[in-house]
């Protein structure tokens, strides 16, 4: 019969150089605590990726994981530190969490999925039993991971729009790929400078083949000349303008 430690090792998807040392259940606090231990002799430098000998172990850390049944689940471990010839002693990256995060990657993935289905961060915070600022940080880390993974692709239909929040007292201007229904860039305010910053971000991409730029009227009135100038200088030929359904 499979042991409890082996069972959790498979559930957590741990690599072979990590083992489940102990699993503690507290009925009073409704919590499952899983203690993990590193068993390898070498670790990967988080900066250069070189395999290095283990120097020692960092202080004990705790990460919030997905619930086990109705019980809050916590991972506890001391991360190994390796001795890199080039970068010195560095803490090895935990395979289950992002650097400096108190949550596992699986928990953060669930939190982001929940955010997509909630009206706002406050609603998601209530379901996750976390405060607003903590959930906001999880969202920001997810955005950064997404930006790192983003590949330069052709954008045929570009959209420039403005969004208001805080009871309409604050605005942001967005640059979107209308064909793929994704946001490319967001900047604060709805000014000419904001739009200039949005369009300047296109210079960081390879040549973009665009057929259409769709803009809300209030934005297009401000930046029509600016768009013509920047787009013409950035691409072989200026795109044509026409309303996008819903504009």
C-alpha positions as CSV (number, residue, x, y, z in Angstrom):
1,X,0.0,0.0,0.0
2,X,1.3,3.5,-0.9
3,X,2.6,5.5,2.1
4,X,1.2,8.9,2.9
5,X,4.6,10.5,2.2
6,X,4.7,8.9,-1.3
7,X,1.1,9.9,-1.9
8,X,1.8,13.6,-1.2
9,X,5.1,13.4,-3.1
10,X,3.1,12.4,-6.3
11,X,0.3,14.9,-5.6
12,X,2.8,17.8,-5.3
13,X,4.8,16.7,-8.4
14,X,8.1,16.9,-6.5
15,X,11.4,16.1,-8.3
16,X,13.4,13.1,-7.1
17,X,15.8,15.3,-5.0
18,X,13.0,16.3,-2.7
19,X,11.1,14.1,-0.3
20,X,8.1,14.5,2.0
21,X,9.5,14.2,5.4
22,X,6.3,14.4,7.4
23,X,2.6,15.2,7.1
24,X,0.9,16.7,10.2
25,X,-2.9,17.1,10.5
26,X,-4.3,19.6,13.0
27,X,-8.1,19.2,13.4
28,X,-8.3,22.2,15.8
29,X,-6.7,24.6,13.3
30,X,-8.1,22.7,10.3
31,X,-4.7,22.6,8.7
32,X,-2.4,20.1,7.0
33,X,1.3,20.8,7.3
34,X,3.6,19.0,4.8
35,X,7.3,19.1,5.7
36,X,9.7,18.7,2.8
37,X,13.4,17.9,2.8
38,X,16.1,18.3,0.1
39,X,18.0,15.1,-0.5
40,X,20.3,16.0,-3.3
41,X,24.0,16.7,-3.2
42,X,24.0,19.5,-5.8
43,X,21.7,22.5,-6.6
44,X,21.3,24.8,-9.5
45,X,22.5,28.4,-9.2
46,X,19.4,30.7,-9.6
47,X,21.5,33.2,-11.6
48,X,23.5,31.2,-14.1
49,X,21.9,27.8,-13.8
50,X,25.1,26.0,-13.2
51,X,25.0,22.8,-11.0
52,X,26.9,23.5,-7.7
53,X,27.6,21.7,-4.5
54,X,25.2,22.4,-1.6
55,X,26.7,24.8,0.9
56,X,24.0,24.8,3.6
57,X,20.3,25.3,4.1
58,X,18.4,28.6,4.5
59,X,16.0,29.3,7.4
60,X,12.6,27.5,7.4
61,X,10.0,28.9,5.1
62,X,6.3,28.3,4.7
63,X,4.1,28.4,1.5
64,X,0.3,28.3,1.2
65,X,-0.8,25.5,-1.1
66,X,-4.2,24.4,-2.4
67,X,-6.5,23.0,0.2
68,X,-6.5,19.3,1.0
69,X,-10.3,18.6,1.2
70,X,-11.5,21.4,3.4
71,X,-8.2,21.8,5.2
72,X,-5.7,24.6,4.6
73,X,-2.5,23.1,3.4
74,X,1.0,24.5,4.2
75,X,4.3,23.4,2.7
76,X,7.3,23.8,5.1
77,X,10.9,23.5,4.0
78,X,14.5,24.8,4.3
79,X,15.7,25.6,0.9
80,X,19.3,24.5,0.1
81,X,22.0,27.1,-0.7
82,X,24.6,26.2,-3.2
83,X,28.2,27.5,-3.6
84,X,28.5,28.9,-7.1
85,X,32.0,29.7,-8.3
86,X,30.9,32.8,-10.1
87,X,28.1,34.2,-7.9
88,X,28.9,32.8,-4.5
89,X,26.4,31.3,-2.1
90,X,22.8,31.5,-3.5
91,X,19.5,30.0,-2.4
92,X,18.2,27.3,-4.8
93,X,14.9,28.0,-6.3
94,X,12.0,26.0,-4.9
95,X,10.4,23.9,-7.6
96,X,6.9,24.6,-6.3
97,X,6.9,28.4,-5.9
98,X,8.2,31.6,-7.5
99,X,11.1,33.4,-5.9
100,X,10.1,35.5,-2.9
101,X,6.5,34.2,-3.0
102,X,4.7,32.8,0.1
103,X,2.4,30.8,-2.2
104,X,2.9,27.7,-4.4
105,X,2.6,28.1,-8.1
106,X,-0.5,25.9,-8.2
107,X,-2.2,28.2,-5.6
108,X,-1.3,31.3,-7.6
109,X,-2.6,29.7,-10.8
110,X,-5.9,29.0,-9.0
111,X,-6.0,32.5,-7.7
112,X,-5.5,34.0,-11.1
113,X,-8.2,31.8,-12.6
114,X,-10.5,33.0,-9.8
115,X,-9.7,36.6,-10.5
116,X,-10.8,36.1,-14.1
117,X,-14.2,35.1,-13.0
118,X,-14.7,37.7,-10.2
119,X,-15.9,41.2,-10.6
120,X,-12.9,42.6,-8.7
121,X,-10.0,41.8,-6.5
122,X,-12.0,42.3,-3.4
123,X,-14.4,39.5,-4.4
124,X,-11.6,37.1,-5.2
125,X,-9.8,38.0,-1.9
126,X,-12.9,37.0,0.1
127,X,-13.1,33.6,-1.6
128,X,-9.3,33.0,-1.2
129,X,-9.4,34.1,2.4
130,X,-6.6,36.6,1.8
131,X,-6.3,40.4,2.0
132,X,-6.7,42.7,-1.1
133,X,-3.0,43.6,-1.2
134,X,-1.8,40.0,-1.2
135,X,-4.1,39.0,-4.0
136,X,-3.0,42.1,-6.0
137,X,0.6,41.0,-5.6
138,X,-0.3,37.5,-6.9
139,X,-2.0,39.1,-9.9
140,X,1.1,41.3,-10.6
141,X,3.4,38.4,-10.5
142,X,1.2,36.5,-12.9
143,X,1.3,39.5,-15.3
144,X,5.1,39.6,-15.1
145,X,5.3,35.9,-15.9
146,X,3.0,36.3,-18.8
147,X,5.1,39.2,-20.2
148,X,8.3,37.1,-20.0
149,X,6.6,34.3,-21.9
150,X,5.1,36.7,-24.5
151,X,6.4,36.2,-28.0
152,X,6.5,38.8,-30.7
153,X,3.7,38.1,-33.1
154,X,2.0,39.8,-36.0
155,X,-0.8,42.2,-34.9
156,X,-3.2,42.8,-37.8
157,X,-5.9,44.7,-35.9
158,X,-4.7,47.2,-33.2
159,X,-7.1,48.8,-30.8
160,X,-6.6,52.0,-28.6
161,X,-9.2,52.5,-26.0
162,X,-9.7,54.2,-22.6
163,X,-11.0,52.6,-19.4
164,X,-12.3,54.3,-16.3
165,X,-12.3,53.1,-12.8
166,X,-12.7,54.4,-9.3
167,X,-16.2,55.8,-10.1
168,X,-14.9,57.2,-13.4
169,X,-12.4,59.5,-11.7
170,X,-9.3,57.8,-13.1
171,X,-8.5,56.6,-16.6
172,X,-6.1,54.3,-18.3
173,X,-5.4,54.0,-22.0
174,X,-5.0,50.5,-23.5
175,X,-3.4,49.0,-26.5
176,X,-5.0,45.7,-27.6
177,X,-4.6,43.1,-30.3
178,X,-8.3,43.0,-31.4
179,X,-7.8,39.9,-33.5
180,X,-6.4,37.7,-30.7
181,X,-8.4,39.6,-28.0
182,X,-5.4,40.3,-25.7
183,X,-4.1,43.4,-24.0
184,X,-0.6,44.5,-25.3
185,X,0.0,47.5,-23.0
186,X,-1.7,49.7,-20.4
187,X,-0.6,53.2,-19.4
188,X,-2.2,55.6,-16.9
189,X,-4.3,58.6,-18.0
190,X,-5.9,59.3,-21.4
191,X,-3.6,62.0,-22.7
192,X,-1.5,62.4,-25.8
193,X,1.6,61.5,-23.8
194,X,-0.1,58.3,-22.7
195,X,-0.9,57.3,-26.3
196,X,2.6,58.2,-27.4
197,X,3.9,55.9,-24.7
198,X,1.6,53.1,-25.9
199,X,2.7,53.4,-29.5
200,X,6.3,53.7,-28.6
201,X,6.1,50.2,-27.1
202,X,5.5,48.9,-30.6
203,X,9.1,49.8,-31.4
204,X,10.2,47.0,-29.1
205,X,8.5,44.5,-31.4
206,X,9.6,43.2,-34.8
207,X,7.8,44.7,-37.8
208,X,4.1,44.5,-37.2
209,X,1.7,44.0,-40.2
210,X,-1.4,46.0,-39.4
211,X,-4.5,46.5,-41.5
212,X,-6.6,48.4,-39.1
213,X,-6.3,50.7,-36.0
214,X,-9.6,51.1,-34.1
215,X,-9.9,54.0,-31.6
216,X,-12.7,55.3,-29.4
217,X,-13.7,58.8,-30.6
218,X,-12.5,60.7,-27.5
219,X,-9.0,59.1,-27.9
220,X,-8.8,59.5,-31.7
221,X,-9.6,63.2,-31.6
222,X,-6.6,63.7,-29.4
223,X,-4.1,61.5,-31.1
224,X,-5.0,61.2,-34.8
225,X,-2.1,63.3,-36.0
226,X,0.3,61.6,-33.6
227,X,-0.8,58.1,-34.7
228,X,-0.2,59.0,-38.4
229,X,3.3,60.3,-37.6
230,X,4.4,57.4,-35.4
231,X,2.9,54.6,-37.4
232,X,4.2,56.0,-40.7
233,X,7.8,56.1,-39.2
234,X,7.5,52.7,-37.6
235,X,6.1,50.7,-40.5
236,X,6.5,50.5,-44.2
237,X,3.0,51.9,-44.9
238,X,0.4,53.6,-42.7
239,X,-2.6,51.5,-41.8
240,X,-6.1,52.5,-42.7
241,X,-8.6,53.6,-40.0
242,X,-12.1,52.4,-39.7
243,X,-14.5,51.8,-36.8
244,X,-14.3,48.5,-35.0
245,X,-17.6,46.9,-34.0
246,X,-18.6,48.3,-30.6
247,X,-16.5,51.5,-31.0
